[in-house]
Amino acid sequence: MWTSWKRRDTDREKPEYDTYTLTGKELLFCLGKGIFVTGVFAYVFYRSFLGAAALPLVLWDLFRREKKAKIRQRKERLCLQFTDTVLAVSAGMQAGRAAENAFLEAEKEIRTLYGKDCEMAKELALLRKGLKNQFPLEELLRSLGERSHVEEIRDFTEVFAAAKRLGGNLREIIGRTAQMTQQRIEVEREIETLLSAKKYEQKVMVWIPFLLFGYMQISSPGFFDILYHNAAGILVMSVCLLLYLSACALGERFMDIRV
């Protein structure tokens, strides 16, 4: 019963990396951005306050995107920190430490590299607490793999648990896994570097239609008046809006390259 209580108490402390709650500052930023974007689109495509009715949908999409971006950033940080942890563990085991002691020693290095409030430092603190409460190391690591929703971490924890249970060469497995994960991260960074210029160009292209619209409004006032407040104009602008949003979504998919 005492063990069961300790397990439940420990589980409540474990973060779930596939969810994220936006802070008040992030919510206000999304709200302001949503109002601005909705106002611009309502004016450019319909020149009517009725376009503001789309604000709830815009806010929902912005909140979803912001949460998705935060979750992705958090997972990327965790994966990088986990790789450094495995490298530290591998070095410790090469020096003759047991796997449990190597992970405990890695906590100091991770705190030094990333600070005590980083994701992996908190996970290693939970691991230390779990080991103190007599939980098996492979069970604690498997829990991290399941909660992280990161392929590299999940694969490592499953291989580690199998090797620990069947008596495999943990030193070789940890060292090889660390090298493979590090190589994968380096490839992802290279791809990100190559795509950074294209992503910037995409962001510029997203605003080009609005800049051209503003230029035409200044240089030729009334040029677009025929497209507003009539059935044919509303239909044409609706089609243009649909094509614009489709092009933006397609561009994002092209730029989202994973290894």
N, C-alpha and C positions, 0 to 999 in steps of 0.2 A: 504493500500500500504506500509506504514511504517512497519507494522507487517510482511508483506510478505518479505520485504527486510531484516529485522532482522532475519527471519527464514532461508533465503538463506545464509546469512552471517554466522550464527551459524553452518549450515550444512557443510560449507566448512572447519570448524575447527575440525569436528568430524572425528577421525581416523577410518579406516576400518580394523578390526582385522583378516580378512581372506585373506589379501594380505600383501606382504612384498617386499621391494626393497633392494637388496643386496648393501652393501657399497663397496667402492673401495677396501678396505682391504680384505673383504670377497671374492670379485671377483678375486683378485690376488691369494688368498689362493686356491680357487677352480681351477684356471688356472694351478698353479704349481702342485697341486694334480692330475689334469687331465693328464698333460704331463707325470708325473711320472708313474701313473697307466697304461696309454696307452703304454708307453715304456716298462714297465715290461711285460705286457700281449703280446705285439708284439714280444718281444724276446723269452719269454717262450713258447708260443704256435705256433709261426710261424717263429721266427728268421729272420724276414724280416722287413725292413722299411715300407713296404706296409701296415703293421698293423697300422701304424700311421694314416691311412685314417679314422680310427674309432674315432679319437680325437674329432671331432665336436659332435658325438653322446655321447661320454663319458662326455664331458663338459656339454652338455644339461642335462644329468642325474644328474651330480654333482650339477649343479645350481638348478635343481628341488628339489633334496634332501635337499640342504642347505636351500632353501626358506621354504620348508615344516617343517624342524626342527626348524627354527626361528619362524615360525607362531605358531607351537605347544608350544614352550617355552613361547612365548608371551601370548598365551591363558591361559597357566597354571599359569603364574604370575598374570594375570588379575583375574582368578577365585579365587586364594588364597587371593588376595587383596580385592576382592569383598566380600568374606566370612567374612573377618575381618571388612569390612565396615558395613555389615548387622548386625554383632554382636554389633558393636558400636551404630548403629541406634536402635537396639532392647533395648540396655541399656538406651539410651536416651529417648526412648518412655516410658520405664518403670518408668523413673524419671518424667514423665509428659509432655515431649516436644511433639509438633506436629511433624508429619512425616517430613515435609519440614525442620523444624529447626533441627531435629535429623540428617538428612543427611548433613546439613550445618556444624553441630558440628563434624560430623564424619570426615570431610575433615582434620581437625587439627590433629586428631589421626592418620590418614593414612599418612599424611606428616611426622609425627614424626616416625612412624614405618618403612616406606619405602622410605622416601625422597620426595621432591617436584616434581621430574621428573618421578616418577613411573606412570604406566598406570592409576591406579585408582585415583590418585591425580589429574591428568589431566581431567579425566572424572567428578570428583566432582567439579572441577573448571568450567567446561562447564555446569554442573547442576546448580551451583550457578548463573552463568550468565543467564541461561535460566529462572530460577525462578525470577531473577531481571527483565527480559523482559516479565514477566507474562505468561510464558508457564506452563501448568499443570505438576506437578511432575510425574504423571503416564505416560504422553507422553514422557518426557525426559528419564525415565527409560526404556520405551519400545524401544526407539531409541537405547539405549545402548544394550539391549538384542538382537536386530536385527543385529547390527553391530558387536557384539562380536562373534557370531556364537558359543557360549558356551552354552551347554544345560542347565546347572544349572542356569546361569544368565537369559537366555531366559524364562525358566519356572517361575522363581521368578518374573520377571517383568510382565509376563502375569497374574499371580495370584494376584500380588499387584494391577495391574490396575483394575481387576475384583472386588477385595475387596473394592477398593477406590470408584469405580463407584456404587457398590451395597450396600455399607455401612457395609462391614464385619469387623471383629475384627482384625485390622491391627497389633496390638501388638502381638497377638497370632500367626498370620500368619508369621510375620517376625521372631519371635523367633523360631518357628518350622522349618521354611525354613533354617535358619542359622544353626541349629543343624543338619539337614539332610545333608546339603552341607558339613559341617565340617566332619561328619562321612564318607561321600563318599571320601573326600580328604584323610582322614586317611587310608581308605582301599586301595586307589590307592598307597599311600606311602608304605604301608606294602607289596603290590604286587611288587612294584619297588625294594624294599629292597631284597625280596626273589629272584627276577630275576637278580639282579645285578651281582652275581657270574656267572650265566649261560650266561649272555650277554658278560661278559669278556671272558669266555671260547669260545664263538662263534667267537669273534674277533681273538682269538689266532688260532682257527681252520681254519679261512679264509686264514691265511698266512702259514699254515703248508705245503700245496702242493708246494709253492714257496721255502720254506726253504729246503724241501726234494730235489727239483730240483737243488738248489744251492749246496747242499751237494754232490749229484751225479755228478754234473759237476766238482767239485773239486777232489773227490775221484776216479771217473772213467770218465775222459775226453773222449768225443766222444760217450758215451753210448746212447745218444738220437739222434745222427746224422741221423739215419735211418728214423726218423719221420719228417724230414724237406726237403723242396724243391722237393717233389714228390707228386703225386696225392693221393696215399694211405695215406701217412703221414699227409697231409693237412686235409683229411677227418677225420682221427682218432683224430687229435688234435682239429678239429672243434667240433666234438661230445663231447670231453672232456671239451672244453670250455663251451658248452651249458649245460652240466651236472653240471659243477661247478657253473655257474651263477644261474641255477635253484635251486641248493642246498642252495646258499646264500640267494636267495629271499624267499625260503621256511622257512629258519631259522629265517629271519626277521619277517615273518608273525607269526611264533610260539611265538616269544618274544613280540609281540605287543598285550598285553592284556589290555583291557579297562573295567572299571566298568560300 
